[in-house]
Amino acid sequence: MSTVELTKENFDQVVSENDFILIDFWASWCGPCRQFAPVYEGASERHQDLVFAKVDTEAQQELAAAFEIRSIPTLMIVRENVAVFAQPGALPEAALEDVIGQARKLDMDEVRKSVDDAKEAGEAGGTTGAADEAKDVG
């Protein structure tokens, strides 16, 4: 599957219509982003059942701001409208494969329960990659 370009206009539709999305927040001037691009594209070819998307942080500043992107590249994984992983930095291929594998294994009922518990406790904050700190994006 080819990589989808996300914009503020199509973001909600793409996220709501797909259960598992990897999002690469990047910019053309960013050296580490250019280094990560072939790794990301390679993973998209190996995992054709998943949606791989990119957000150009220069063209989509509102979208980057909405997700509090402070460093690029940043990889985010959204499963069933919940951000379950977000981490800045260019991941090597093995690390990206590991993250995808871990995200596939998540029990989304447990993740949603954690999100609900965090909301009730008033602790819903940013994501650090841990499922218990996942946040609802839908």
N, C-alpha and C positions, 0 to 999 in steps of 0.2 A: 504494500500500500504506500502511496506517496504521502509525503508530509503535508499536513494541512496548515495553512497560514491562518492564525487566529487574530481576529480584530474585535474591537468592542462591539461591532455590529453582529458578528456571527458567534461570539463566545458562548453565550447562553444556549443557543441552539445546538452547537457541537457538543457541549458538556452534557446537556440533557438527553441527547440522542445516543450517547455512547457511555458504556459502563466503565471503561478503563482507558484513560487518556494520559499520555506522557506529554508534558509541555516543557519546551526549551525556551527560556527567556534569554534573548541574545541581542547583539548589535553588530553591524557590519565592521565597525572600527575596532572591535574587541578581539585581540589575538587569541586568548584562551577559547573564545566562542568559535573562532575559525578552526582551532585545533580539535574541539569537541565535535564539530559538525559531521565529519566522516564517521566517527564512532556512533553518533546518534542515528545517522542514515543507515549504517550497517545493521544496527539493532532493529530499525524499522523494517528492514528486509527480512530479518530472521523471525520477527514477531508480527506477522501480517494480520493476526487476529486482534491486535491492539491499534489504537489510534495514536499516531505520533504527530504532534503539533508544535508550531513555533510561534513565538510572539516577538516581533521586532520591537524592542523597547524604545527605540527612537521614534518609530512611526506610531506606536501604540502606548504613548506615555501614560494615558489614563488607566489603561489595563495594568501596566506595570505598577503604577502607584496603588491601584486597588489591592494588589497582592503584596504590597510593601517590598517590592524587589529593590534591593540596595546594592547588589553585586551580581555581575553577570560573568559567565553563564549561570543561570539557576535552573535546576531541573525540578519540576513539580509533577507528582503523580496524583491524578484525581480518579477515584473509584466511586461509582454510584453517587456522584455529586459531592463527595467528601475528599478534601485534600489529605492524602495519607502520607505524603512525603514531600519535602521541599528542602533543597540543599544547594547552596552556591558552589561553584567550582566545576572544572572540566573533569568528569569522571573517566578513568580508563575503561576499556571495554569490559574487563572482568568485573569491575565494580558496578558498572551499569547493569550487566546481566544479573548480578547478585541482587541488586535493588529491585529489578523487575521480578525476579523469582520470589523475593520476600513479599512484594506487593500482591502477587498472584495468590499467595498462601493466606493472606489476611482473611479472617472471619469478619465479614462486613457487618453482621448483626452485632458482634462485640464492639466493632469500631463505632457504629451508630450509637450504641449504648454509652460508650465512653464520651462521645460528643454530647449526648443528652445530659449525662451526669455533669460534665464540665459546664454546660450552659446553666444547669440548675444551681451549681455552686458558684456561678459567676466568674469562672476561671477560663472561659473560652478565649484563647489567645492565638498567637502565631504558631506555625507548624515548625517542628524541628526534625521531622522524619519519623517520630515515634507514633504508633497508631493511637496511643492514649492521648495524644495531643492533636489529633486530627481535627479539621474544622470543616463545617458544612459550607460548600460554595454554591449551593443551588437555591 
